[in-house]
Amino acid sequence: MKKLSFLAALLSLTCLCAHAETIKMKDGTLVSGSIISQTEYTLNLTTSYGTVTLNQREIEQILPDKHRIILKGGSQLVGVITDLDEFNLKLQTDDGTSVNIDMPQIVSVEPYDYDRGENAQKEFVEQTRERQETQKAQAAAQENKPAAVEVAGGLTFDSDINQVFGTQKATIENGRVKTNFDQVSSPAAARPMTDEEAFIKGVKTGAVSQQEVAAAAKEDLSAKKKSNETKKVTPKKTEKDFNKYFAIQAGAMPLSLKLDNSGRAGYSEGDVYDVGGTSIAVAGKFLWRIAGTNLWAGPALSIANIANNSFEDKDPNVVAHPESYPDPKVTTSGQIITLGAAVNYYLNPKDKFAFYLTAQGAYQILKLNYRGELLGTTINDNSFAGSAGVGVETWVDDVMIGLEVRQVFAPRSGELKDSASSNTLIQAQLSWKF
């Protein structure tokens, strides 16, 4: 038990005394010490040979504290101690394995030295400190030294930069940064501005820090970038740049459609019924510009419905059985399909609201479904049709919205010969030019 207490005390003392960080530099040098402060640019480390400031950009890795565990029989284990009590010690090795070691098996616990050489470490610290002292002396010799800005870690922002990079101060004369190159190459130094001249022109005089110079350069670069982006903006296309046109239309057409039913049994001369009504129509057209002019032409397709209607069913077979058909009705409905070619001629294509003349020539297919109580049939009336009208469009972002009104001419024949040959079609439209 005395031995266990001794080992535990020894290990605790060793861990406390040996608690130090090992810094691996990018050139392979290993430096051991206690980190007292660090910033974004530097790290202050107290070593056995004095305090040294390291450049964060030259640091490759801060190595973890490791210990060498010497066991009875002469075997050794190296790793990070993760747990410790009176009876055992837990060690995590480099390959990630966690090992439990009984305290009676431990001969000694030593800090792992990462195989570093003391002479090499001493030489690195002394050279680094000597270089930094020289840089501090040069910085202190500068005239009109500006006040440093205090940052975390006990250093100053300017001193951090100077220690790491050895930067020099710049001055501004007549509203521009003056560098050492200017002083060497210019045959005659420019006359410094007076305070009154600087106040009137809105510029600074005297010494400025490297950070102020960098900020001014960054603003200038940002302004140039914005200027270049402005120059690269794609110019908006004009009306002449478009050669294709596609439109989707939807609207209504009051359809005058008369059915002469006098040829059917039970009906007499003059039995003509209105089977039209308001027809809902949808359409689409795809046009191409003709030879760079204001004239566009291409195919068009339209589909419209024939509204539901009804009238009295006078079929003798229905009338003779009133008990079965107390309210006999004939119902009608149908479709109109129009396929052809369309043209648009724009009167003022460059204006906000562009007006155009439009016309279509097409083949029209009409199907009327006739459904009586006993008799059912389909009435077909196909013919060539034409239309003419006007439209207006305006741009909304990348699309156009508009309104088109056309007079549709379609002669009817057969049982629909009494129908009007002309109907007005009104449609709203969404269109694209590309």
Secondary structure as UniProt FT lines:
FT   HELIX           2..17
FT   STRAND          21..25
FT   TURN            26..27
FT   STRAND          30..38
FT   STRAND          42..47
FT   TURN            48..49
FT   STRAND          50..55
FT   HELIX           56..58
FT   STRAND          59..63
FT   STRAND          67..71
FT   TURN            72..73
FT   STRAND          76..84
FT   STRAND          88..92
FT   TURN            94..95
FT   STRAND          98..102
FT   HELIX           103..105
FT   STRAND          106..111
FT   TURN            114..115
FT   HELIX           118..140
FT   TURN            143..144
FT   TURN            152..153
FT   HELIX           157..165
FT   STRAND          170..173
FT   TURN            174..175
FT   STRAND          176..178
FT   HELIX           180..185
FT   HELIX           195..201
FT   STRAND          206..208
FT   HELIX           210..231
FT   HELIX           239..241
FT   STRAND          244..255
FT   STRAND          258..260
FT   TURN            262..263
FT   TURN            265..266
FT   TURN            269..270
FT   STRAND          272..274
FT   STRAND          277..289
FT   TURN            291..292
FT   STRAND          295..312
FT   HELIX           316..319
FT   TURN            322..324
FT   STRAND          329..346
FT   TURN            349..350
FT   STRAND          353..371
FT   STRAND          376..396
FT   TURN            397..398
FT   STRAND          399..409
FT   HELIX           414..416
FT   TURN            417..418
FT   STRAND          422..433
//
